[in-house]
């Protein structure tokens, strides 16, 4: 009798079976590939927030963003047969270059679908990393749909920008570096688009030190993860119009939703005005240029439910400057805890230090 085919693991199975050993395995894979970016203390943001704030500038990665970590970890885990097929993704930003760089390093063909409206500098930058670029459609949704068609036609392996276990494990290595550099950290603030970065950082942080608080930060105009956690299921926003275009995601990932529900301590939303204010402060006080998504954590500093703590921000501060946009005074909110968080996690103020994708905080 033929052996019965084993059922594919559910999302819940994947979350429960993922351990800290998986994150350390990803870190091992990234040795010699991803740079261990050093924390930068911010006197200015520490003073205005009442916490001890550090930035983790992932703009110093080879491709200018943390996305390289997840892309490389994912592609490096493929079998020889899968690598021979080549990989494909859709992206007009940092994920495109992360996949292109990783694929080149591993000798794998990479196809990147980008909207036809993508700035030529991004297109040429991706091509320079060895990827085949296919321009299609007027926006990301068109490019994404076309990438799925090409995957089906040619048998490529799809490298999702966030809703993938190996991708989020790669992003989670950022947290290991933060905790290694600041063992007395109180909290980590991490931006959320589709949730891959937040999932990996929260997973790694909580499994190393459950006392460290991890807060996700979303634009109030594109808070897809907050909406999903509030409703208890994945939802699709009507729009995601924000200057933080790297986090302009209407629908969170099914896998990332499950990880965020289990490990995040809460979500803070920030308005467009708060994002632009943080962007300008970063330029003025630190002479660092970031995109909108790269300063979400800084924009949320004033809303942290703690003072006198150590806070880190692991989000990348990208080399490109933020595009100009009209800033609407959209409502912002205090941290909202995931539906599955226990009352003990949300009823009392955090007692540990904080970090986010580009910032960290500790006791003064």
C-alpha positions in Angstrom: 0.0 0.0 0.0 1.3 3.4 -0.9 2.5 5.5 2.0 0.0 8.1 3.0 1.1 11.6 2.1 1.9 13.8 5.1 -0.4 16.8 5.5 1.3 20.2 5.2 1.8 22.0 8.5 -0.8 24.6 9.3 0.1 28.2 10.1 -0.4 27.4 13.8 1.9 24.4 13.5 4.7 26.6 12.0 4.4 29.2 14.8 4.5 26.6 17.5 7.3 24.6 16.0 9.6 27.6 15.3 12.3 27.9 18.0 15.2 30.2 18.8 17.5 27.6 17.3 15.9 28.4 13.9 16.9 32.1 14.3 20.4 31.2 15.3 20.6 28.9 12.3 19.6 31.9 10.1 22.3 33.9 11.8 24.8 31.2 10.9 23.7 31.3 7.3 24.2 35.1 7.2 27.7 35.0 8.5 30.0 36.8 6.1 27.0 38.0 4.1 25.0 40.4 6.2 26.8 43.1 8.1 26.3 43.3 11.9 25.3 47.0 12.0 26.3 48.8 15.2 23.9 50.6 17.5 24.1 54.4 17.5 23.1 56.3 20.6 20.8 59.3 20.1 21.1 62.1 22.6 18.4 64.0 20.9 15.7 61.3 20.7 16.7 60.1 24.2 16.1 63.6 25.6 12.7 64.2 24.0 11.4 60.7 24.8 12.7 60.3 28.3 14.3 57.0 27.4 17.8 55.9 26.4 17.4 55.6 22.7 19.6 53.8 20.2 19.4 53.5 16.4 20.3 50.4 14.4 21.2 51.7 11.0 20.5 48.9 8.6 21.2 51.3 5.7 24.8 50.0 6.1 23.8 46.6 4.7 25.2 45.9 1.3 21.8 46.6 -0.4 21.0 49.5 2.0 18.3 47.7 4.0 17.6 44.7 6.3 15.7 42.9 3.5 18.9 41.2 2.5 18.8 39.1 5.6 15.5 37.4 4.9 16.1 37.0 1.2 19.5 35.4 1.6 18.3 33.1 4.4 15.4 31.9 2.3 17.3 31.3 -0.9 20.2 29.6 0.9 17.7 27.0 2.3 16.5 25.9 -1.1 17.5 22.5 -2.4 19.8 22.2 -5.4 16.8 21.3 -7.5 14.9 24.4 -6.4 18.0 26.7 -6.9 18.3 25.3 -10.5 14.8 26.5 -11.2 15.6 30.1 -10.3 13.7 32.5 -8.0 11.1 35.2 -8.6 9.5 38.0 -6.7 7.6 41.3 -7.1 9.0 44.4 -5.6 9.8 48.0 -6.4 11.9 48.5 -3.3 14.4 47.0 -0.9 13.2 43.4 -1.2 14.0 43.5 -4.9 17.6 44.3 -4.3 17.8 42.0 -1.4 16.7 39.1 -3.5 18.9 40.1 -6.4 22.0 40.4 -4.2 21.3 37.1 -2.4 20.6 35.2 -5.6 23.8 36.5 -7.2 25.8 35.4 -4.1 24.3 31.9 -4.3 24.6 31.6 -8.1 20.8 31.5 -8.6 18.9 33.1 -11.4 16.6 35.9 -10.1 13.6 37.4 -11.8 12.1 40.6 -10.3 8.8 41.9 -11.5 8.5 45.7 -11.0 5.7 48.2 -11.9 6.4 50.0 -15.2 6.3 53.2 -13.1 9.3 52.2 -11.0 12.0 54.9 -11.0 14.8 54.1 -13.4 17.4 54.3 -10.6 15.7 51.4 -8.7 15.4 49.4 -11.9 19.0 49.9 -12.9 20.2 49.2 -9.3 18.4 45.9 -9.3 19.8 45.0 -12.7 23.3 45.9 -11.5 23.0 43.2 -8.9 22.5 40.6 -11.6 18.7 40.1 -11.6 16.4 40.0 -14.7 13.9 42.8 -14.3 10.4 42.5 -15.8 8.5 45.8 -15.9 4.7 45.3 -15.9 1.6 47.2 -14.9 0.9 50.5 -13.2 1.4 49.4 -9.6 2.6 46.7 -7.3 -0.6 44.6 -7.5 -0.2 44.4 -11.3 3.5 43.4 -11.0 2.7 40.8 -8.3 -0.1 39.2 -10.3 2.3 39.0 -13.3 5.0 37.5 -11.1 2.7 34.7 -10.1 1.9 34.0 -13.8 5.6 33.8 -14.6 6.2 31.5 -11.6 3.5 29.1 -12.8 4.8 29.2 -16.4 8.5 28.7 -15.7 8.5 26.9 -12.3 10.4 29.5 -10.4 10.5 29.4 -6.6 8.7 32.4 -5.1 10.5 34.6 -2.6 7.7 36.4 -0.7 8.7 39.7 0.9 7.2 38.9 4.3 4.8 36.0 4.5 7.5 33.3 4.6 9.1 31.5 7.6 12.7 31.6 6.4 12.4 35.2 5.4 11.1 36.3 8.8 13.8 34.2 10.5 16.4 36.1 8.5 14.9 39.4 9.6 14.9 38.2 13.2 18.7 38.0 13.3 18.5 41.8 13.8 17.1 41.3 17.2 19.9 38.9 18.2 22.5 41.6 17.4 20.6 44.2 19.4 20.3 42.0 22.5 24.0 40.9 22.1 25.0 44.6 22.1 22.6 45.7 24.8 21.8 42.9 27.2 19.9 45.2 29.5 17.5 46.4 26.8 13.9 47.2 27.9 12.0 47.4 24.6 12.3 47.2 20.8 10.2 49.2 18.4 9.8 47.7 14.9 7.9 49.0 11.9 5.2 46.9 10.3 4.3 46.6 6.6 3.3 43.1 5.9 4.7 42.0 9.3 7.8 39.9 8.3 10.3 42.1 10.1 8.1 42.5 13.2 7.4 38.8 13.3 11.1 37.8 13.2 12.2 40.5 15.7 9.4 39.7 18.2 10.0 35.9 17.9 13.8 36.2 18.4 13.5 38.7 21.2 10.8 36.9 23.3 12.6 33.5 23.0 15.9 35.0 24.2 14.4 37.3 26.8 10.6 37.3 27.4 10.9 40.4 29.6 11.9 42.7 26.7 8.8 44.5 25.3 8.4 44.5 21.5 6.0 47.0 19.9 5.1 47.1 16.3 4.6 50.5 14.6 2.3 51.2 11.7 1.2 54.3 9.8 -2.3 55.2 11.0 -3.3 55.3 7.3 -2.0 51.7 6.6 -2.5 49.8 9.9 -3.3 46.4 8.4 -1.8 44.4 11.3 -3.5 46.4 14.0 -6.9 46.0 12.2 -6.3 42.2 11.9 -5.4 41.8 15.5 -8.4 43.9 16.6 -10.8 41.8 14.6 -9.1 38.5 15.3 -8.6 37.7 11.6 -6.9 38.9 8.5 -8.6 42.0 7.0 -7.9 44.0 3.8 -7.9 47.8 4.2 -9.7 50.0 1.6 -6.5 52.0 1.1 -2.9 52.3 2.4 -2.0 55.9 1.4 1.0 56.9 3.4 4.4 58.6 3.0 5.9 55.5 4.5 5.5 53.7 1.2 7.6 50.8 2.4 4.9 50.0 4.9 1.9 50.8 2.6 0.4 47.3 2.8 -3.4 46.7 2.7 -3.3 43.0 3.9 -1.0 41.4 6.5 0.4 38.0 5.9 -1.4 34.9 7.3 1.9 33.7 8.8 3.1 37.1 10.0 -0.3 37.7 11.6 0.0 34.5 13.7 3.6 35.4 14.8 2.6 38.9 15.7 -0.5 37.7 17.6 1.7 35.4 19.7 4.8 37.5 20.3 4.1 41.3 20.0 3.2 43.3 23.1 1.3 45.8 21.2 1.0 48.1 18.1 1.5 51.9 18.0 0.1 53.9 15.1 1.6 57.2 13.9 0.1 60.0 11.8 1.6 61.3 8.6 2.6 64.5 10.4 4.4 62.5 13.1 6.3 60.5 10.4 7.5 63.6 8.6 8.4 65.2 11.9 10.6 62.2 12.8 12.1 62.2 9.3 13.1 65.9 9.6 14.5 65.5 13.1 16.6 62.6 12.0 18.1 64.7 9.2 18.6 67.8 11.3 20.0 66.1 14.5 21.8 63.1 13.0 22.4 64.1 9.4 20.9 60.8 8.4 18.5 60.5 5.4 15.8 58.0 5.7 12.6 57.0 3.9 9.2 57.3 5.6 9.1 53.6 6.7 12.6 53.9 8.2 11.5 56.4 10.8 8.2 54.9 12.0 9.8 53.7 15.2 11.2 57.2 16.0 7.8 58.7 15.3 6.3 56.4 17.9 8.7 57.3 20.7 6.5 59.7 22.5 3.7 57.1 22.7 5.8 54.5 24.5 4.1 53.5 27.9 7.4 53.8 29.7 10.1 56.3 30.7 13.7 55.9 31.8 14.2 52.8 29.7 16.5 51.5 27.0 14.9 51.4 23.6 16.2 50.1 20.3 15.0 50.6 16.7 16.0 47.9 14.2 14.3 49.3 11.2 16.6 50.3 8.3 17.5 53.9 7.6 17.8 53.7 3.9 20.1 55.8 1.8 17.4 57.2 -0.4 15.5 60.2 0.8 11.8 60.2 1.5 9.6 61.4 -1.4 7.6 64.6 -0.7 4.0 64.0 0.3 1.1 66.0 1.7 0.9 65.2 5.4 -2.6 64.6 6.7 -3.5 64.9 10.4 -4.7 61.3 10.6 -5.5 60.1 14.1 -2.8 58.3 16.0 -3.2 55.9 18.9 -1.5 54.4 22.0 -0.2 50.8 21.9 -2.9 48.3 21.2 -2.2 44.8 22.4 -2.6 41.8 20.1 -5.8 39.8 20.7 -3.9 36.9 22.2 -1.8 38.9 24.6 -2.4 37.9 28.2 -3.6 40.5 30.7 -0.4 40.4 32.6 1.4 41.5 29.4 -0.7 44.6 29.0 -2.0 45.6 32.4 1.3 46.9 33.9 3.9 49.1 32.4 6.9 47.4 30.8 9.9 47.1 33.0 12.5 46.3 30.4 14.4 48.2 27.7 13.1 48.9 24.2 14.3 48.4 20.7 12.9 49.0 17.2 14.2 48.4 13.8 16.4 51.5 14.0 16.2 52.6 17.6 16.7 51.2 21.1 16.0 52.4 24.7 17.3 51.7 28.2 17.2 53.1 31.7 19.0 56.4 32.1 
